[in-house]
Amino acid sequence: MEWRWNKEHPFEGLPADGRRDDVWERAQRALTRRWPDAWMDVVVDGPTGMRAVDPRPLPERDAAAPAWLPDATDGPAVARCFRDPVMQVHDVIDAAGTVRGQVAILPIVCTGGVRKVVRVARQEAWSKAERAKLRDLAQGIAARLRERQATATARLTATLSDLPAVAEGSEEVAAAALAHLVPAAGASSGAILVDRGGRLHVLADVGEGADERREVLADGIPRGQGFAWRVLLHGRPEFVASYAESDAAVPDLPIDPHLSLVPLGRRDAHRWVLVLAYPESAPPFDGDLALVRAVAPAVATALELTATTEVDDRLVSLQERLPDLPLSALHPLLLETAAISVPGTDSGSLLVRDDEDAPFAFRATWGYEQGTLDGVHVADADARAWYAPGTEAWGDAAPRVLRPEGDRYLAMARRAGLRRPHGLDPSLARVRADLTVPVRIDGAVRALLVLHSVTRADAFGRDSVRIARQWSLTASALLRVALDRDRVRQQAITDALTGLLNRRGAELELNRALARAARAGQPLSVASIDLGGFKEINDVSGHAAGDRALRSAARALDGAVRAGDVVARWGGDEFLVLLPQQGDGDAGRTAKRLIDALESVQEGSHRLVAHVGTASFPADARTGHDLLRVADRRMYLHKRSPDDRRVACA
């Protein structure tokens, strides 16, 4: 009976999402039913070249190719069919010139062109009607494969898009994505790498050898090195054959030789790299690579949403810790949160000023040598010019992205007043992208977040700006609360008359200084000071004159010590000075300097007389209480013998 295509459709009832080999098995059944003596194979043209694939012949049929049929991957007619999707029919002639059979070469036109070629061979010649049936079969195979590809892409996209709702954190989302992608793409293993601080780190890795790969890549892949960085920076997928033999391979990385690398992220800045590995014996098909590239945006979106949630979590965590954090500890935590949250960041700094009229000072740095920017101040006008030259954008406090060329950024920084005695960090000369975010508190810009990339000019994209703005809103609220709380705390430990630390503040600072000295193995001295002649000023000239004398004494003491020494009003007419890194000899010389400074203070016809006693850690005592007791005893000895200036340290 004549076979009619419309009545005996070989793919009728075939699910659109079953095994990929079901299509070939149905095609094989149709051929066997119509032409029992025909033999079929499939040739795939993939990234590693043409190769023949087992079409899963039926068990009852001999799977061996006819001896007279040449190898498909060596045939020029097969290669031509991939370029020109037209059915070809050829006689197969042996060396003696005898026709052994005839082969029909059928192009399977799928999404993106001819992906596969089916060869159907038999000894008899194909009639015109039979050739039409073969063309119908090829069209049916192509239609079913396109349908399957579209269904697989849609279902996998939907599954990947739902990951942020069912997985927690970037690592878990990445691992779940790989669990779906690796089998769908026919890969042996897979990994997702993320750009953090100018290095590519493993976010997730699944498949054989995952633990070993994590160990090899524990420190990340340095910027610009290897295929993954090239894919990330260029924003184009790549296929790598024989990875281990390449000069760009990571040494001793246990991974199969064929790699498919796909950048993940938005067009303006890719953040992750998807890596799928294939063994030598089973390289990927073009359809596998096309599927992965089609669903890559869904993976990127899932990772971006998760990253945004993680930023929220970090900021909420900071809010929860705020009551226990001093302002000095909040600054580096705020900067660290921004640096690890804003994509593209290699390094950064946080500048803060105490009030609207004060210059900005560097309060925290990330990715620089410790102390690189200590002591650097930026005036308000210079900061405005650096942020947005010639515009009024400063008041809007919007994130600004700058992409300087060459060493222009270093020149800009110098013009903006970023100077220090030993020069600026040389890495500033390599800045390729700068993201600056003003932080407004009570209507005025009180802080500046500055993030850098020395890796790529396009490091800061729309996602970076969005997260930076998200960070700035929370940072503004946190800094406002911390400043208010710090102001209250400072008032509690500050003497209202002199502006020095009061007794409570001095005790707290003494305990901290002792702890630092013990850790560093360095000396610490204290100087206990009593003012003679103060009572006479009060009695003769009144309390207002006495207050002026105390303020003058505080200024004199503050001007006689080094930066880092601490002057406090202990109570009444008594003062305390903390002298870090000073032992007995240095403290004695400082005591004489303090006496000279105080005795230069005059209120009316009265001059102050200073009585000083010092004590040193660890030579004289090891606790704050004992240090104060020794210093007080020596101060009273000096008070009884004011003419003997050596008694101050005796």
N, C-alpha and C positions, 0 to 999 in steps of 0.2 A: 504494500500500500504506500502511496506517495506521502512523504512527510510534509505536513503543512505547518509552517512556523507559528501562525496565530493560534492554532489549536493545540500545539504541543510545545508551548513556550518552556524552555528548560529551566527558567528561573522562577516560575510561578510558585508562590507560597514560600519563597526563600526569605528568611528574616534579613533585615537590613543591618543587623548588628551581631551576627554569629561569627564563627571562625572565618578567618580570611581565606582559608583553603576550601570552604564550601562552594564558592563560585567555580573554582576549577573542577571540583568533583562533579558538579552539575553539568558543566560544559563537557567533561569527559563522558558522562552518561549519555548526553545527547549525541555525541559523535559515535559512541559505541553502538547505540541503537540504530543510527542511520547508516553508518559505515563500519561494520565490525572489523574490517582489516586496516582501518586508519590508526595512525599513531600520532599523539600530540605531545608537544613539550612547550615550555614557556621560557622566553629569554627576557631578562630584565636589564635595562641600562641604568646603572646607578652611579654613585660618585667614584666607585672603584673600577668602573668599566662594565662591559656586558658579561653576564653570567647566566647559565641555564639553571632553572629552578624546577624541582620535582613537582609536577602538577597533581600529586596524590592520585595516581591511577587506581582503578578499582582492583580489589584483591584478586578477582578471578581473571584479570587480564595481565598478560606479560608486560612488565614495565620496561624491558630493555628496548633501546632504540634499534631500528633495523640496521644491520651491519653496513648497508650501502649509504646510510644517511650521514652526511658530513657533520662535524661539530658545529653547532649553531653559532658559537661565539667567534668562530673564524670566518664565517661567511660574509662576504661583502654585501650580498643581497639583504641580509638581516640588518646590517648597519645602515644600509640605504633606507630601509623601511622605517627606522627610527627618525630619519630626517624628513622623509616624504611619506605621509600616512596614506599610502595607496597599496591595496592588495597586490601581491606579486605571486606568480605561479611559475615554477622552474622545473625542467627535467633534470634528474640526477643521472649523470653519465659517468661511467667508470673509466679507468685508464685505457681500456680497449675500445672505447667509443660506444659501448653498449648502454642503452637507456635502462636504468635499474628501477626507476620509479619517478614519481612526481611529488613535489612539495609546494604547498600553498603557505605563503607568509602573510599573516594577518596583523595589521597594526591595531593596538588597543588604545584608542584615543581617550585619555582621562584628563582631569584638570591639569592644565599646564602643558599639554601636548601628549606625544606618544610616550607612555611610561613602560609598556610591555609589548612584546611581539609574540604571537602564538604561531607555531609551525605545525601544520597538519600534513603528514606524509602517508602515501600509500603507493603500491606498485602500479595501479591503474591511473590513467590520466583523468583529471577532473573535467567533467563536462561543464558547459556554460551554466546550466541550471544548478549544478552542485556548487559552482563558485558563488552563485548568488546566495545559496544557503549558508555558505561559509562566511560571506560578508555579513549576513543577518546575525549569525552567531557571534561574530566579533563585535558588532554593534551592541548586542545584548550583554555580552561580557563587560564592555566598556560602560554601559549604562548602569549595570549593577555595581560595578566597582566605584563609579562616581557617587552613586547613591550611598554606598557603604562609607566612602570617605567623608561625605557630607554628614552622615548620621554620626559617625565616630567623632568627627570634629565638634559637632554640636553638643553631643553628650559629654565629651571630655571637657569642653569649655564650660558647660554648666556645672560639672562636678568641681572643676578648679575654682570657679567663681564663688562657690559656696564654702571654700576652705576657711576663710576668716571667721565664719560662724561656727565651725565645728572644731577648729584647732586654735591653740593659744600660743602666741609668740611667733616670731619670724622663723625660728629653727623648726618648730613643729609644723608650720604651714609649708615650709620648703620640703621637709621630709615627706609630708603627705602628698605634695605635688609630685615628687619623684616616684612615690609608690604607684601613682597612676600613670605617669609618663613613661617610665622605663619599660613596662610590659607592652604598653600601647605602641611604642616605637620599635619594639623588637630589640631593645638594647640589653646589654649584660649588666650594666651599672650606670649610675648617674650621680651628678653632684650639682649643687648650686653654690656659686662663689659670690661674695659680696665685697664691695669696695668699702673698706674702713680705714681711715687715716692714711690713705695712699698705698695700701696693700690689699690684695685680694685674699680673703679668708674663707674657709669652708663654712658655709652656713648649714648645709646638710649633705650627706653622702650615703647612698644605699647601694647594695650589691656586694659581691665578693671583693675583699681587699679594702673595704671602707675604713676600717680602723687603722690599717697601715698607711693609707693615703692621708688620713687626718694627722698622723704622727709626722709624716714627711712635710706636710704643709702647715705644721703647728704655728710657725712664725709668719705665715702668709707669703704670697708671691709679691716681691718688690715691684713698685710701679714701673710700668712700661716693659716688663719682661714676660716673654712667652706669648702663646697664642691667645690665652684668655684675656690678657690685657689688650692685645691688638683688636680682638673682637669688641671689647668694651669701648675702646676709644674710637674705633671706626664705625661702630654701630651696625656692622654687617655680619650675618652668619658665615661660618666657615666650616669646611669639612677637611679633616687632617687624616691622611693615610700614613701608616707606619710612624706613629707619633714618637716612639722611643728613639728612632733613627734621626729625628730632626734636631738641629742645633738649638731650637727654641724649647726643647723638652725639659721638664723638671727632672733632674737626675734622680734615679732610684725610685721613681713614682710607679707603684704597682697598678697598672691600668692596661686595658686591652688596646690594641694598636690603632683601631679606627675611632676617631673622635668627631662628633658633631657638636659645634659650639654655637650657641644662640644668645645674643645680648637681650637682656630683659630691662624694661623701663620705658619711659617716654622718649619720643624722638629727640627732644632737646637735651636729654641726659639719661644714659643708661646706667643702672646701679648694680645689676646682678648679671652673672653669666651662667647659663645652663649648659652643662657638659654631659653628653651621653656617649658611652663607650660601647664598641662592638668588637667581637673577637675576629681573628683573621679569617676563620671559616664561615662567618655569617655577617658580612658587611651589610649596611642598611640599604633599603630600596629608596628611590627618590620619593615614593609615596610616604615612607616613614618620616623622612626629613620634612616633607611638605606638611604632614600632620603636626609635627612638633612646632614648626614655624607658625602654623595657623593658630595654635592654642597658646603660644608664648605670651600674647598680650593679656590673656586671662591670668596666667601665672604672675606676670608683673603687677597687675592690678591687685591681686590677692596680697602680694608682698607689700605693696605701697599702703594698702589699707591697714595691714598689720603693723607696719612701721609707724603710721600715724597714731594708732592705738597705743603703741609702746611709748611714744613721746608723751601722750596723755598720762600714762601710768607713771613715767619717771617724774613728771611735774607734780602729779598727785602725791607721790612718795616724798618729794621735797616739801610739799605743803604740810604733810603729816609730821615731818621731822623738824619743821621750822621752830616750834617752841623750844627745842633743845639746842638750836644752832646759834652760835654767836655770828655776828655779821661777817667777821673775817673768815669764818668757815663756810658761809653761804656763797660767797663770791666764787671760789674754785668749783663748788658743786654746780652752781648755775652754768658756769662755762663748760664744765665737763658734760653736762646734760645736753647743751647746745651742740658741742663738738661731735658727740656720738649720735646725735639725732638728726642733724642737718646733713643730708647727703652731699658728698663731694668735699667734705672738710678734711684737710690735712693737718692744720694747726690753727690756733686762734688765741685771742686775748679778750679780757674784759676790763674796760676802763670805767671808773666810777669817780664822781666828785661829791664832796660833802655838801655843797650848796650850789645854787644857780650861778653864783659869781666866781666860784673857785675853778681852777684848772682841773682837767681830768688826770687821774693817776692810774697806772696799771695795777690792778688788784689781784689779777690771776692770769696765768698763761697756760697754754696747752700745746704740746708739741715743740716747745722751745727748750733750750738749755735753761736750767734753773737760774733765776736772777738776771736773765738776759735783758729784761725791760725794767728792772728795779730802778727807781729813782727818776724814771722818765715821766714828764708831765706835758700835757697838751692843752694849750689855752683854748678858750671857747671859740674865738675867731678862727684859729687854725683848724680845729676840729670841724667846724662848719665848712670851711673851704675844702678840706680833705674829703668830707662826706659827699658834698654836691656843689662843686665850684659853680658860682654864678647863678644859683637857683635858690628858691625859697622852700625847697623840699624838706629842710631841716625841721620845720615846725610840724610837718605831717608825720614824721617819725616812721616812714615806710622803709622797708629793707631796700638797700641799693647794691646792685652788682656792678663791679668794675672789672674790666679785662685789660690790664696794662700790657704793653709790649716791652720786651727787653728789661732794662733796669729802670724803666720809668716809674715803677711803683716805689722803689727805694728813693728816687729823687723827690717824688711826691711826699713821702713820709718825712724826709728831711725838711722840705719846705713847710710842712705842717708842724714843725717844732719837735719831731721825734728824735731828740738828740740825747746822748749820754756820754760820759767821759771816755768810755772804751769803745764807742761805736755801736752801731746797730747789729742785730743778728744778720749774718750774711745770707740766710735763707730768704730774707725779704727781697733780695735782688732777683730771686727765682719765682716770685709770686706771679702766677698766670691768671688767677681769678681772686677777687676780693668781694666778700659779702659783709656789708656793714649794716648794723641794725641799731638805731637810736632807741633808747628805752626812756619813756616819759613817766615822770612821777609828779603828781600834782601839777600837771600842765607844763612842766619844764623837762628838758632832756637832762637826765642825771646820770645816765650810763650809756656806754657804747659797746656793743658786741661786734668784734671784728673776726671774721673767719677767712682763712686762706686756703687756696689750693695751689700747690707747685707742680701738680700733675697735668692738669688740663684746663684750657681756657673756658670750656663749656661745663666745668664741674658743677656750677650752681644753676640749676634749672628752675622751672616753675615749682617743682616739689620742694626744692630747697627754700625758696622764698616763702612758700606757704607754711612750711614747718618753722622757719625763722620768725614769721609773724606770730604764729601760735605760741612759740617760746616767749616772745617779747611781752605778750599780754600777761602771761603768768608771771614772768620775771618782774614786771612792773608791780604787780600786786604783792609778790613776795618781798621785794626790796622795800616797798612802802611800809609793810608790817614790820620788817626787820629793823628799818631805820627808826620807826617810832618806838619799837621795843628797846632798841639800843640806846635811844635818847633817854628813855626812862631809866634804864639800867645805869647809863652814864651819870645821870643826875643823882642816882642813889649812891654812887661811889666817888662823886666829885664835891670838893669843897666849894661852896657857893661864893665865898669871899675871894679866894685866890685863883680859882679855876684849876687847882692841883687835885690829885687824888686825895680823898679823905682817908681816915684810919682804916675803914673797911676796904676801900680800894687798894690801899697799900698792902694790907694783909693778903688779899687775893693775888696781887702782883708778886709779892715776895714768895708765896708758895709756888707760883708758876715759874719764877726765875730760879728757885732752888731745884725744881724738877729738871729744868733745862740744863742747869749746871751739872747735876748729877749724871744725866745721860751723856753729856759731852765730856765729862771729866775735867771741867774747867772751874776756876775759883769764882766766888761771888762775895762781895763785901757789902755791908750796910753802914751808913753813917747816921748816928743819932745826934740831933742838933737842938740845943736850947738857946733861946735869945735872951741875953742879959740886957737890962735897961728898958725892956718893953713896958714893964709896970709903971715906970716913971713917966713914959710918954702918955700912957692912959690917964695917970693921975693928974699930970700937969696940963696936958693939951686936950684931953678928952678922948672919947672912944673913936670919933671919926679920924683923929690923927693916928690912933693906934691901928685902925683898919688900913689907913694908907701905908703905915710902916710895914704891916704884914704883907700887903700886896707888893711893896717894894722889895721886901726880903724874898718873896716867892720869885720875882723876876730876877733878882740877883743870883739866887741859887740855880735857876733854870739856865741862866747864861753862863754859869761856871762849870757845867757838866757836859759830857759828850752826848752826841745823839745816841739814843739807846739806854742811857741812864734814866732813872725814874725819880722824880722829886714829888714828895707828898707832904701834906700838912697833917701831922700826927694828932694835933689837938692844941688849942690855946696858942702858946708861943713856941711850940715844939714842931720840928720838921724831921722827915726821914728821907734819906737818899739811898737808892739801890744802885750798886755799881757792878754790873755783870762783867765777868772776865778780869776782875781786879783782885789781886791778893793783898797781903799785908803792906808791902812797900808802896804799891800803886795807890792803895786806899789812904795811906798816910799823906802822900803828896796831894791827893785830891782834897783831903780834909783841910790842909793848909790853904788851898785855893778857895775852899768854901768860906773859911774864916775871913780871908781877905775880902771876898766879895760881900759878905754880910756887914763887915765893919766899915764898908764904904757907904752904907745906907744911913741917911741922916733925915730926921724928921724935926724940923725947927732947929733948936739948939742941941737936940739929943742925937747921939750916935748909938747904933746897936752894938752889942758885944756878943760874940758867938762862942758857945761851948760845944765842942764836937768830940764824940767818941766813936770808934769804928770797931767792927768785928768781921772776921772773914771765914767763909766756908771753903774747905773743910778744916782749916787749921785751928780755928777757935771753937767752932760748934758745927753740928750737922743738921740742926732743925731751925726753923724760923724763930720759934720761941726762945731757944737758947742764944741764937745770934743777937736778937733784940736785947736779951738780958745782959749779955757781955758788952754790947755797944752802950747801953744805958749806964752800966757801972763805970765804964771808962769815961763817958760824958760827965758824970758827976765828979769823978776824980779831977777832970780838967776844970770843972766848975769851981772846985776848991782851990785849984792852982792855975788860975787863968793865964798867968804869965809864962807858964811852961808849955810851949806849943807842942812839945814832943809827947805830952801826956795823951794827946788825942788817940794814939794807937797803942799806948802802953798796956 
